[in-house]
Amino acid sequence: MISAFDVYLVMQLDSIVVAVAIVAFLAAIVAVVLGIVFIVSATDGYGDKSHTIVRKPLKIACAVAAVTMTVSALIPSSKTAAAMIILPALTRDEVVEPLSKEAAELYGLAKQALKNAAGVDGDGK
């Protein structure tokens, strides 16, 4: 059974993708800046101390950028997720069968009401 929260999450997937893509973009910018600092610190004359200080944040920024880019590429759109999750739950036999019986009954009642309003008897005369 699909809850209202599941439907809400499916409808918010596009916003989630945008948020993850923004984090990926920012992490990539930080990684590029730290990469430049890393390269410069290797030749700045202060030895390994400044080079070592930049190494850990650079690794973290690269990891965050890589993970968030992958996640933003793999999260489906709201329409795709709705087709994958919500549509099958709504088209199950347990849901559709009572509706089709009621629809057939309503169709028969409407047809009979039109015949009565037109003054046509049961043989179509």
C-alpha positions in Angstrom: 0.0 0.0 0.0 1.3 3.4 -0.9 1.1 6.1 1.7 0.6 9.8 1.2 4.2 10.3 2.3 5.4 8.0 -0.5 3.4 10.1 -3.0 4.8 13.3 -1.6 8.4 12.0 -1.9 7.8 10.9 -5.5 6.5 14.3 -6.4 9.5 16.0 -4.7 12.2 14.0 -6.6 12.8 16.8 -9.1 13.5 19.2 -6.3 15.8 16.7 -4.6 17.7 16.3 -7.8 18.2 20.0 -8.1 19.4 20.3 -4.5 21.9 17.4 -5.0 23.1 18.9 -8.3 23.8 22.3 -6.5 25.8 20.5 -3.8 27.7 18.6 -6.5 28.5 21.9 -8.3 29.7 23.6 -5.2 31.8 20.6 -4.2 33.3 20.5 -7.6 34.2 24.2 -7.3 35.8 23.6 -3.9 37.7 20.6 -5.3 39.1 22.7 -8.2 40.2 25.5 -5.8 41.7 23.1 -3.4 43.4 21.3 -6.3 45.0 24.6 -7.3 46.1 25.3 -3.7 47.4 21.8 -3.5 49.6 22.2 -6.6 50.8 25.6 -5.5 51.6 24.4 -2.0 53.8 21.7 -3.4 56.1 24.4 -4.7 55.7 27.3 -2.2 58.8 26.6 -0.2 57.1 25.8 3.1 57.6 22.1 2.7 55.2 19.3 3.3 53.2 21.1 6.0 51.0 23.2 3.8 50.8 20.4 1.2 49.6 18.0 3.9 47.0 20.4 5.3 45.3 20.7 1.9 45.3 17.0 1.1 42.5 15.8 3.4 40.0 18.6 2.4 40.8 18.0 -1.2 40.0 14.3 -0.9 36.8 15.0 0.9 35.7 17.6 -1.7 36.5 15.2 -4.5 34.6 12.4 -2.9 31.5 14.6 -2.1 31.5 15.9 -5.7 31.8 12.4 -7.2 29.1 10.9 -5.0 26.6 13.8 -5.4 27.1 13.9 -9.2 26.4 10.2 -9.4 23.4 10.4 -7.1 21.9 13.3 -9.1 22.4 11.3 -12.3 20.7 8.2 -10.9 17.7 9.7 -9.2 14.7 9.4 -11.5 12.4 12.3 -12.4 9.0 12.6 -10.7 7.2 11.3 -13.8 9.4 8.3 -14.0 9.1 7.4 -10.4 5.3 7.9 -10.5 5.2 5.5 -13.5 7.4 3.0 -11.6 5.8 3.2 -8.1 2.4 4.9 -8.0 0.8 3.7 -11.3 1.3 0.0 -10.6 -0.3 0.4 -7.2 -3.3 2.2 -8.7 -3.9 -0.3 -11.5 -3.9 -3.5 -9.4 -6.8 -5.8 -9.9 -8.0 -5.2 -6.4 -8.4 -1.5 -7.1 -9.6 -1.6 -10.8 -12.1 -4.5 -10.6 -14.7 -2.8 -8.2 -14.4 0.3 -10.3 -15.1 -1.5 -13.5 -18.2 -3.2 -12.0 -19.5 0.1 -10.8 -18.8 1.7 -14.2 -20.7 -1.0 -16.0 -23.6 -0.6 -13.6 -23.6 3.2 -14.1 -23.4 2.7 -17.9 -26.4 0.4 -17.8 -28.4 2.9 -15.6 -27.5 5.8 -17.9 -28.5 3.8 -21.0 -31.8 2.9 -19.5 -32.5 6.5 -18.4 -31.8 7.7 -22.0 -34.1 5.0 -23.4 -36.8 6.1 -20.9 -36.3 9.8 -21.7 -36.6 9.1 -25.5 -39.7 6.9 -25.0 -38.1 3.8 -26.5 -39.2 0.5 -25.2 -36.9 -2.5 -24.6 -36.9 -3.7 -28.3 -35.4 -0.5 -29.6 -38.8 0.7 -31.2 
